[in-house]
Amino acid sequence: MEENLYEQRTDISTLNDAVINIRNEISKVIVGQNKMIDLLMIGLLCDGHVLIEGVPGVAKTLTARLLAKIINTDFSRIQFTPDLMPGDVLGTSVFNPKEAEFEFKRGPIFSNIILIDEINRAPAKTQSALFEVMEERQVTIDGMTHYMDFPFLIIATQNPIEQEGTYRLPEAQLDRFLFKIIIDYPTLEEEINILLNQQSVGQNTLLNNVHKIISPAQITAYRNIINDVIIDQKLVEFIARIVNGTRNNPSLYLGASPRASLAILRASKANAAIMGRDFVNPEDIIEMAIPVMRHRIIVTPEKEMEGVSADELITDIISKIEIPR
């Protein structure tokens, strides 16, 4: 694998330039949160939906709006509430008296980048309505199939603190998110910079200064570049061993599915590309394993009472597997 360090086989310069430009545009408004921004870009490049968890006021919604503004595509925002019905999201058939027939009126899910705010506030019936559209990029209503336009990316947010009026997301739905990103509070230095940036200029003014960077056609081209990123067979086996390690761990009630293995593979290739490499190394896999699997596994009640987190268990599983070199 040493030869990879010296021989560039795939031209990723255009992708790197786009990543740098996106980071620069987002930094006009968002201070810090570099890891979240990188994971969102990887989600876009891997055609994978993203779940963002964090307390109110840490720029979850703002970052999603920024990403949509940078891409020359449509954007819609859906506020999930306990009384939200599937038709409010997907759309419904409405009778047209002129034509004397029913016609389908599209819901807000028919967009390119969709921000679902506080996704855990809607009941199971509404959550299950998202299964088909998240996995297959289509909606079937009244026997008719309606396809999503490209690109199609759901960025969902949830608040981990409030429990009243919230519902746990079904495991099948969580498995359809490529990443779960957990956002912490900004550091003291970052918070000072936030205050300095916005003391004289409002947030909307900062948003207006953000320019469109990439088009849907460019996203397709970048995804083709990522497909050409090289991964050694030993590293593919490394991914399989990590995911398999979650299935026979006594501290886990539920292990990760094969969808998690594919997600780590795709995300590792995208991470290598945005870092300027045309090959995957073990660090890419280790870095992607936690955000890919933290929402796909369930810690046993005993370990949960001890305060053991999913992230800690994933790290422990990785530490027991020999890293290929």
Protein Blocks (a to p, Z undefined) as FASTA:
>chain_A
ZZmmmmcfbdcklmmmmmmmmmmmmmmmmggjllmmmmmmmmmmnopacdddddehilmm
mmmmmmmmmpccddddddddfklcfklmnopcdddfklopacddddfklcfbdcdehkll
pcfklmmmmmmmmmnopaceehiacdddddddddddddfkbmghpacddfklmmmpmbac
ddddddfklmmmmmmmmmmbcfklmmmmpccfbdfklmmmmmmmmmmpccdfklmmmmmm
mmmmmmmcfkbfbdcdfklmmmmmmmmmmmmmmnopabdcfklmmmmmmmmmmmmpccdf
klmmnopafklmmmmmmmmpccdZZ
